[in-house]
Structures are given as structure tokens and as C-alpha cells.
């Protein structure tokens, strides 16, 4: 491992430790707590220990590590538990991290009372992944944020800059149930 890769990995691990110290237990944030907050408030709230990370992120061992308007990063630890029959990490794990990064990037642009769901997802795996790579990051960025539709892209990279996968998505944006209508 090069010095630069080791330094980047250490920075990632330190950032992950900081997030984990503040993180609430995994769970579902009640809709009554979601509706009055902007998407950015909800997503940044996970980093600040105000809103809960989702249960499936615990199961798949990844977490949010950065969030700003239109961009987020999730960090994950590839594990043998996620292997496909060929002995590498299953593409579904890649897709989940990438979809989470893109969807949450879209969410950061939404006003209070609005939600989203992925309506289209395209994932390209470009390099196999094993636990020899201790951490990867899915970095999602919004390409277009409209009132009813949004699109985003994401890259899954290692601490040495290796690209493992890239993706695009389209999200449907809607009013949350019970939200006041404009």
C-alpha cells in the first residue's frame, strides 16, 4: 500500500469513527419527524446524531460520511458475507451503495414535505472487489433537480482512487403523505 493510499485510508477511517461516535442507533425515522425537515436537514442529521441511519445500512456495513447540497458520500467495508459464487463482492452490494449515494444526494435538494424514490438505476461494475480493499466510497452528485424528476450520478472508489463502479439514476419526486400542499 502506498503512503498516499495509507494516508487516505486512515483519513477515511478517522472520519468513519467520528460519524459512528455521533450516530444514533439504526432505525426508521417517523414520518412525522421527516415531513417538517428539508432533505438536507434529514441527511446531515444522520451525521450529527439527530436522525437515524437506515436499518439496511447496518446489515450491509456502510454509512453516510459526508453530505452537502446536491452531494453525499457513503463509505462501506467489503466483506466475505457479500461474496457472489465467484468469490468477489456481489453486484447488489455495489448497486445499493451507489443508489443510496445518488438518492440521498437528490434528497439534500428537497424542501420539507417532499420525498423521492428511485425510478431508474443503471450500474456499471468495472473492477472486482474483495475485502483486500478495506473501504470504498460511493460519491453521489445531482445532475438535475427538478420539481417532479431528478437525476444523479455516483462513483464507487477505493482509497487509492481506483474506480470499482459507476452509476446513474432517475428519481421521482413527490409530496409526502400528510404534507401541506403548496
C-alpha positions as a Python dict, from the first residue, in 0.01 Angstrom:
ca = {
    (1, 'X'): (0, 0, 0),
    (2, 'X'): (146, 337, -98),
    (3, 'X'): (190, 612, 159),
    (4, 'X'): (-78, 823, -12),
    (5, 'X'): (-324, 531, -12),
    (6, 'X'): (-247, 457, 354),
    (7, 'X'): (-294, 826, 444),
    (8, 'X'): (-628, 843, 258),
    (9, 'X'): (-748, 519, 417),
    (10, 'X'): (-653, 649, 763),
    (11, 'X'): (-842, 974, 699),
    (12, 'X'): (-1146, 773, 586),
    (13, 'X'): (-1127, 552, 895),
    (14, 'X'): (-1093, 854, 1125),
    (15, 'X'): (-1393, 1021, 961),
    (16, 'X'): (-1593, 698, 992),
    (17, 'X'): (-1506, 672, 1362),
    (18, 'X'): (-1622, 1031, 1419),
    (19, 'X'): (-1955, 963, 1245),
    (20, 'X'): (-2005, 642, 1442),
    (21, 'X'): (-1948, 827, 1772),
    (22, 'X'): (-2236, 1065, 1697),
    (23, 'X'): (-2463, 819, 1516),
    (24, 'X'): (-2800, 721, 1661),
    (25, 'X'): (-2897, 352, 1658),
    (26, 'X'): (-3019, 234, 1317),
    (27, 'X'): (-3393, 258, 1265),
    (28, 'X'): (-3670, 430, 1077),
    (29, 'X'): (-3730, 800, 1142),
    (30, 'X'): (-4105, 850, 1194),
    (31, 'X'): (-4278, 1030, 905),
    (32, 'X'): (-4400, 1299, 1148),
    (33, 'X'): (-4031, 1383, 1211),
    (34, 'X'): (-3945, 1369, 840),
    (35, 'X'): (-4218, 1595, 699),
    (36, 'X'): (-4116, 1925, 865),
    (37, 'X'): (-3745, 1892, 772),
    (38, 'X'): (-3570, 1965, 445),
    (39, 'X'): (-3386, 1678, 282),
    (40, 'X'): (-3052, 1839, 368),
    (41, 'X'): (-3156, 1869, 735),
    (42, 'X'): (-3253, 1499, 743),
    (43, 'X'): (-2937, 1375, 571),
    (44, 'X'): (-2700, 1598, 769),
    (45, 'X'): (-2896, 1500, 1080),
    (46, 'X'): (-2762, 1145, 1038),
    (47, 'X'): (-2407, 1282, 1058),
    (48, 'X'): (-2492, 1493, 1362),
    (49, 'X'): (-2681, 1225, 1555),
    (50, 'X'): (-3027, 1380, 1509),
    (51, 'X'): (-3185, 1131, 1265),
    (52, 'X'): (-3142, 757, 1240),
    (53, 'X'): (-2946, 576, 969),
    (54, 'X'): (-3149, 310, 789),
    (55, 'X'): (-3155, -49, 914),
    (56, 'X'): (-3026, -193, 586),
    (57, 'X'): (-2708, 18, 605),
    (58, 'X'): (-2618, -169, 925),
    (59, 'X'): (-2687, -503, 760),
    (60, 'X'): (-2466, -414, 461),
    (61, 'X'): (-2199, -236, 669),
    (62, 'X'): (-2196, 109, 512),
    (63, 'X'): (-2265, 457, 645),
    (64, 'X'): (-2304, 816, 542),
    (65, 'X'): (-1980, 1011, 592),
    (66, 'X'): (-2039, 1341, 407),
    (67, 'X'): (-2339, 1546, 298),
    (68, 'X'): (-2380, 1885, 137),
    (69, 'X'): (-2634, 2033, -100),
    (70, 'X'): (-2653, 1804, -404),
    (71, 'X'): (-2372, 1569, -296),
    (72, 'X'): (-2319, 1287, -45),
    (73, 'X'): (-2067, 1014, 25),
    (74, 'X'): (-2125, 673, 179),
    (75, 'X'): (-1841, 454, 297),
    (76, 'X'): (-1856, 76, 306),
    (77, 'X'): (-1649, -222, 410),
    (78, 'X'): (-1647, -508, 157),
    (79, 'X'): (-1686, -842, 338),
    (80, 'X'): (-1685, -1212, 260),
    (81, 'X'): (-2054, -1213, 367),
    (82, 'X'): (-2127, -1015, 49),
    (83, 'X'): (-1948, -1255, -190),
    (84, 'X'): (-2105, -1397, -502),
    (85, 'X'): (-2021, -1756, -613),
    (86, 'X'): (-1701, -1632, -785),
    (87, 'X'): (-1551, -1507, -458),
    (88, 'X'): (-1592, -1132, -514),
    (89, 'X'): (-1839, -881, -374),
    (90, 'X'): (-2185, -921, -528),
    (91, 'X'): (-2303, -650, -766),
    (92, 'X'): (-2610, -591, -549),
    (93, 'X'): (-2385, -451, -276),
    (94, 'X'): (-2226, -212, -528),
    (95, 'X'): (-2572, -111, -652),
    (96, 'X'): (-2707, -49, -301),
    (97, 'X'): (-2421, 185, -207),
    (98, 'X'): (-2441, 371, -538),
    (99, 'X'): (-2821, 401, -527),
    (100, 'X'): (-2804, 524, -167),
    (101, 'X'): (-2547, 790, -258),
    (102, 'X'): (-2743, 915, -558),
    (103, 'X'): (-3082, 909, -386),
    (104, 'X'): (-2956, 1088, -77),
    (105, 'X'): (-2781, 1346, -297),
    (106, 'X'): (-3120, 1414, -456),
    (107, 'X'): (-3282, 1421, -112),
    (108, 'X'): (-3046, 1701, 1),
    (109, 'X'): (-3213, 1933, -253),
    (110, 'X'): (-3572, 1866, -146),
    (111, 'X'): (-3778, 2110, 60),
    (112, 'X'): (-3969, 1999, 369),
    (113, 'X'): (-4269, 1781, 288),
    (114, 'X'): (-4119, 1629, -28),
    (115, 'X'): (-3981, 1278, -82),
    (116, 'X'): (-3827, 1075, -361),
    (117, 'X'): (-3791, 723, -490),
    (118, 'X'): (-3554, 578, -746),
    (119, 'X'): (-3741, 516, -1070),
    (120, 'X'): (-3444, 412, -1285),
    (121, 'X'): (-3099, 279, -1199),
    (122, 'X'): (-2805, 190, -1422),
    (123, 'X'): (-2493, 40, -1264),
    (124, 'X'): (-2163, -39, -1435),
    (125, 'X'): (-1919, -261, -1247),
    (126, 'X'): (-1567, -204, -1380),
    (127, 'X'): (-1344, -388, -1132),
    (128, 'X'): (-1396, -679, -892),
    (129, 'X'): (-1395, -600, -522),
    (130, 'X'): (-1273, -816, -232),
    (131, 'X'): (-1211, -745, 138),
    (132, 'X'): (-844, -675, 47),
    (133, 'X'): (-983, -327, -22),
    (134, 'X'): (-1068, -223, 334),
    (135, 'X'): (-1307, 61, 245),
    (136, 'X'): (-1476, 208, -59),
    (137, 'X'): (-1669, 529, -104),
    (138, 'X'): (-1982, 586, -310),
    (139, 'X'): (-1986, 954, -402),
    (140, 'X'): (-2318, 1074, -539),
    (141, 'X'): (-2386, 1404, -716),
    (142, 'X'): (-2707, 1551, -853),
    (143, 'X'): (-2702, 1624, -1224),
    (144, 'X'): (-3052, 1772, -1244),
    (145, 'X'): (-3301, 1855, -970),
    (146, 'X'): (-3649, 1940, -1091),
    (147, 'X'): (-3988, 1958, -922),
    (148, 'X'): (-4100, 1609, -1030),
    (149, 'X'): (-3783, 1436, -1151),
    (150, 'X'): (-3414, 1442, -1065),
    (151, 'X'): (-3110, 1263, -1200),
    (152, 'X'): (-2780, 1185, -1033),
    (153, 'X'): (-2453, 1001, -1084),
    (154, 'X'): (-2219, 820, -850),
    (155, 'X'): (-1877, 657, -845),
    (156, 'X'): (-1754, 380, -617),
    (157, 'X'): (-1384, 432, -547),
    (158, 'X'): (-1111, 294, -324),
    (159, 'X'): (-871, 499, -111),
    (160, 'X'): (-611, 476, -389),
    (161, 'X'): (-855, 629, -638),
    (162, 'X'): (-937, 301, -815),
    (163, 'X'): (-1282, 311, -976),
    (164, 'X'): (-1482, -4, -900),
    (165, 'X'): (-1821, 103, -1038),
    (166, 'X'): (-2020, 399, -1161),
    (167, 'X'): (-2391, 458, -1191),
    (168, 'X'): (-2671, 693, -1286),
    (169, 'X'): (-3026, 715, -1160),
    (170, 'X'): (-3351, 894, -1211),
    (171, 'X'): (-3568, 978, -911),
    (172, 'X'): (-3937, 1056, -895),
    (173, 'X'): (-4008, 1345, -655),
    (174, 'X'): (-4343, 1367, -475),
    (175, 'X'): (-4528, 1520, -181),
    (176, 'X'): (-4503, 1312, 135),
    (177, 'X'): (-4834, 1177, 268),
    (178, 'X'): (-4985, 1430, 506),
    (179, 'X'): (-4758, 1715, 394),
    (180, 'X'): (-4922, 2055, 345),
    (181, 'X'): (-4988, 2126, -23),
    (182, 'X'): (-4830, 2443, -172),
}
